Amino acid sequence: MTEDVKTARRYDSRRRQEQAAQTRRDLLAGAGTLFRQRGYAATSIPLIASEVGVAVETIYRNFGSKAGLFKAVVEAAVAGGSERADIPVEQRPAIKALIEEPDPRRQVAMYAATQPGIHRRSGPLLRALRGAAATDPELAQLWEQIEASRRVGQGRFVGMLAGRGVLRDDLSVEEGCDVAWTLCSLAVHDLLVEDRRWSSERYQDWLTDSLTRELLGEG
């Protein structure tokens, strides 16, 4: 086999991988738009396939099911867009800067600063899912999966604080996870921002103060 043939095959393989990644990003973006506009129930797999310009089988091959696609759309919204969805969490700029920050109180403030944007991007999707989950067992299970994933992510942050020896002495990592999971929830955000009409800035300041007090203490 000549070197030219080997190079061509490597190129073709790389091009196929890039095309597959782009198709996945297009599906996340297109499905996200439809889910926001039409809701979960009214957005079918054939409709998504038609809008994005792919075969139905392509969606199932990439995501397994409609629920799997929706979960991936939510994760992409949390990440900041479909183009960031495949970037490992610790390599995303905001999280990387947080990890490298030496001051624990500044770390908490940086973490709190990520939350308004996450709720702005994923909130419309999650509110629709939460309402539909009340009467649909499959969607109720999906809601539980998304909340479990959120707790795992916030648990990593609390675990990092504990690993640096700055978590409150009277607080276990498990309890700290519960605190962060609750304070950063969409439900708390909506009570303050949607119901009580707090600005995003006021919510972020409150969240910073609350997480600092509950996770690090007053010291």
N, C-alpha and C positions, 0 to 999 in steps of 0.2 A: 504494500500500500504506500503510495507516494505521500510526501509531506503535504502537497497541495490538497489531496483528498482528505487527509486528517484535519487540516485547517478548515476546510469547507464544512466538514461534519461538525466540528466544534462550533463553528459560526452558526450553522443551522440549528444546532441544539440550543445555543444561547439565544438565538432569535425566537425560537419557539417558547422558551422560558419567559422571555420578555413579553411576548404576545399574550401568553397565559396570564401573566401578572397584570397586564393592562386590562384584559378581559375581566379579571376579578375586580379590579378597581372600578371599571365601568359598571359592573353589576352592583357593587356597593353604592355607588353614587346614584345610579338610576333607581334602584329599589328604595333607597333612602328618600328620594324625592316623592315617589309614589306612596310610600307608607305615610309620609307626612301629609300629603294632599288628600289621600283617600282613606287612610286608616288601615289596620291590619286585615280585617275581614274582607274588605272590598278590593284588596290588592292581590290578584292571583298570580301564580307562577307564569302562566301563559302571557298575561299582560306585561309582566316585567320583561320576559324574554322578547316580546314584540317591541317594547320601548327601547331596549338596549340593542336589539338586533342580533340576538344569539338564539340557539336552539334551546328548548326547554331542558333537554338532557344536560346541557352545559351547566345550568343552574344546579341541578341535582348532583352533578359530578363535583362541583366546587363546594357546595354547602350542605348536601344531604337532604334537606327538606326546607319548606318555607320557614319554619321556626328557626332552623339553623341559619338561614339567610338573614332573618330579622335580628337574631342575636349578633351576627357579624356586623350588621348595619349599626346597631347600638354601640358595639365596641369601636367601630370606625369613628362614630360621632364623638365618643369619649376621647379617642386618640387625637382628634382634630381634623379628621377628613380621611377619605378613602386612600389617599396617597401616603398617609402615615400609618395605616392600619397594620402593615407588616413590619414596621420598625419596632424592635424590642423596646419594652417600656423604659428600661434604664438608659436607652440611647436617645430618647426623645429629649429635645433641648431643655424644656422646663424641668423635667425629672432629673436629667444629668446635672443641671446647675444646682438643683436641690441636694442631690447626693454629695456633691463636691463642697457645699457650703459648710464651714466649720462651726458656725454659731447655731445651736439648736433652736433658739427662739426665731432666728431668721429662717431656719428650715421650716418651722411650723407656719410662719407667715407666707412663705413661698408655696407651701402645700395648699393653704387656704386660698391663695390667689388662683389656683387652678380650678377651683370648684364652680364659680359663677359661669365660666365658659362651658364647662362640662354640662351643667344643667341647662344652659341656653341651647346647646347643640342636641343633647339627647332627651331633654325634657318632653318635647312634643311627642316623640316616639314612645317614651315610657308612660306618659299619661294615658295615651290611647291603649297601650297594652294593659295597664293596671285596670282600666275600666272594663275591657273585654275579658280579662282573666277571672272576673267575678262569676262568669257564667260558662266559661270554657276551660275544662280541666287541662287541656294541652297548653293553653296560654298561661294558666296558673302555674304549671310546671316550668314554663319558660321564664316567667317572672321570678320564680324562686332561683333558677339557675343564674339569671342576671344579677340578682341581689347577692347570691353566694360569690359570684365572681368579683363583685364590688368589694365585698368584705375581705376577700383574699388580697386584693390590691391594697386596700387600706391597712390590712394586717402587715404587709411588707413595710409600709411606712412606720407603723408602730414598732415593728420588730427592729428596724434600723435604729430608732431612738433607744430602744432597750439595749441593743448591741453596743451603743456608744455610752451606755451608763447614765443616760439623762432622763429616762422615764421615771415618773414619780415612784418613790420607794414603796408606797402603799398600794401600788397598782400593778396587777399582773399583766402580762402581754395580752392574755385573752380578754381581760376587762378593758384594756386599752383599745383593743380592736372593736369591742362593743361600743365604746364611747365614740371613736372616730366614725364607725359605720352609722351610728345614729345621728350625730351632729352634721355629717356631710350628706345625709340622705336627701332625696328629692322632696320627700314629705315635709321635712323641716324647712328646706328652701322655699317651697311653695306656701307654707304657712306665713312666712315672713315677707317674701317678695311678691307673691301673687295675691294673698289675702290681706296682709297688713300694708302692702304697697311700699315696702322698704326698697331703697335703691340697691343696685348691685354692690355699690361701694360700701353702703352701710352693712349689708349682709356679710360682705367679705371681712370688714373690720370686726364685726361681732363674732364671726367664725374664727378668726385669728385669735381673738381674746379668749374665746371659749375653749378652743383646742389647747392653747398655751396653758391656761389654768388647769384644765382637766388632765392633760398628759404630762406637763412639766412641773406644775405647781407654781406657787407665787414667787419662789426664790429669786 
